[in-house]
């Protein structure tokens, strides 16, 4: 919903074998979350804000993708009335599994 509201065309492909999908796209185990997507050659794992996906597509760094591990309260789709948003990091990851911080929210 968040991505659609921000202009992304989303195709939902439910699966019961999330591990295989994450392995296929090279998502490091410590960055796993509940959703895995591909966007113009990049992998997006978890509740990554749309503006950061737009930044990724604009900057096109030499990485495999972005990830928000877990499901932090306040991340897109995880807003909870009456609960303040948690600070969380959006990580980069490359083919070797090396990670870095892309943004902090």
N, C-alpha and C positions, 0 to 999 in steps of 0.2 A: 504494500500500500504506500509506504513512504517513498519508495523509488518511483512508483507510478505518479504520485502527486508531484514529483520533481522532474517529470518529463522522460523517464526511462520506460522503455517498452519491456515488460516483464513476461517471460514465458515460464510458467511453473511446471516442473517435472518431478512429481513426488517419487520417492524411492525409499525402500526399507534398508538399503545397504549404503549408509552414509560413509562408512569407513572406506569403501571402495572408491567412492566419488572423491573423497579427500585425498586418498592415495594417488588417484589418477591425475589430479591437479597439483600435487606436491605440497599440500598444506601441512606444515609441521604439526605434530601431535599436540604440542603445548599451545597452539593457536586455534584448535578446533572449536567450533561453535555449532549452531543448529542449522545454518543455511550455507550453501556453497553456490556461488554464481560465477559465470564468466561474462566479461564485459569487454568487447573489442580487444581480445587477446590477453586480458588480465583476469586473475582470479580474485573474487571478493568473498571473504569468509565472515559470516556473522552479520551483526547489526552495524555496518559501516554507514555513516551519514552520506547522503547523496552529494552534498557539496564536496566531500573529500574524494568521491569517485570522479566527479567532474574535474577536480584538481589533478587526480591521477591521469585521466585521459588527456588533459592539457599538457602536463609536464612530461609524461611518458618516461618515467625513470626506468633504469635497467633492473627491474624486479619482476617477480612472478605475480605478486599481488598484495592486497591489503587484508588485514584481519582484525576483528574485535573478538577476542576469545571470551567464551561464556556469554552471558546475557545481562550486561550491566543495566541496572535501573536507570532510566533516563536516556538510554541509547534509542535510536529510532525503532519504534515498535515495542519498546519496553518501558514506556512512560507509565508511571503508576500514580494515580491521583492520591494526594496526601503524603507521598514519599518524595523527598528531595532526590534529584538526579545524583548518581555517583560520578566521581571523576573516573575516567577510563582512558586508556591509550589505544590508538589505532596503529597497528604494527605493519611494517613491510616484511616481506620474506622473498628470498631468491631461490634459485634452483638448488643451491647447496644447503638450504635450510637456515642460512644466516638471516637474522631478524634485526630490525631497527624500528625506531619510533617515527611515524609519519606525522602524527598529531596527538594532542592531548585534549580531551573534552571535559 
